Amino acid sequence: MTQEERERIIIPDENGDEHLFEELFKFTVDETGKNYILLVPVGDSEEDLEDDMQEVIAFQYEDKEGDDGSDLALMPIETEEEWAMVEEMFNTFVEEQDEEEE
């Protein structure tokens, strides 16, 4: 997926300031049926993934019907097991990106 094709999401912080993020990737865990999304701040480059310089945030999400047809309800990831699984998926994603570049 190229950067131009990525979905963009606005997330407000605790002060109400809005920040723009791009979807890195989404995945569903078949065993639990839970959906997860990984996002990066707009403006960070994909090359930063290799250098551990790019901020990546992860959420569990549910698709909700919004006025525009679709909306995501983002929820925090709460368990260490979920975080370990998300981290493993992220590492696999980075490895696949590296292989595609070679």
N, C-alpha and C positions, 0 to 999 in steps of 0.2 A: 504494500500500500504506500503510495507516495505521499509526501507531505501535503500536497494539494487536495488529496482525497480524504484526509483525516477529518473526522468529526470534531468540532470544537464545542467546548462546554465552559460556561461561566459558573464559577463557584465563589460565593461570598465568604470572606473570612470572619473571624469573631468580631471585627470592628464594622462589618457591613461593607467593606471595600470589595469590589468584584475583581476576580482574577480570571484570565482566559487560559484554558488548558486545551491541549490536543489529545485525542485518544491515541495511545500507543497500541493497545490491543485489548480485546475482550475475550473472555472464555467462560465456559460453563463446566462445572464439576458434575459429571453424570451421576455419581453416587448420591449426592445431596441435592442436585437440581439448582444449586446456588450459582448466580452469575457474578463475575468479577470484572472490573475494568481498571486498567493502568493508564494514567495520564501523565503528561509532561507539560510544564509551563510553555506557553507560546513564546518563541524567541530562542529557546535552547536548540542547539543543533543535534542531530542524530549521532554525530561522531562523538559527542560527549558521553554517550552510553558506555563506550569502551574505557574511558578514562575515569569512570565513576564520578564525573563532575555534574552530570545532569540530575536534577531532582525528579524523582518518579514517585507519584503518589498512587495508592491503590484503594479501591472501595469495593464493597459488595453493592450490587445494584439490582433494582427491579424496574422493568419497563412499565410505565404508567401512560395511560392515554391523556394527552394534554390538548389544549386548544389547537395546536399546530399539528396534531396527529400522533405525536409520540413525545414522551418525556421520561427522564430517568430519575428514579428516587435513589440517591446515594446514601449508603449506610456504612458506618465504620466497620472495619474487620476487627473482631473482638478476641479471637482465640489464637494462641501460639501456633496451633496446628494449621489454622487457616493462613497465618502469616508465612509459615514454612512452605506451604503449598504454593502460595502466590510467589514467593521468592524463587522457588524451583521453576515455576512457569516463566518468570522473568528471565532467569538465567538461560533457560532453553531458548527463549526468544532472542536474546543477545547472541548466543552461539549460532543460531540460524542466520541472523543478520550478518555475522562475520563470514559464514560460509558462502552466502550470496555475493559478498563483495570480492571473494577470491576468484 
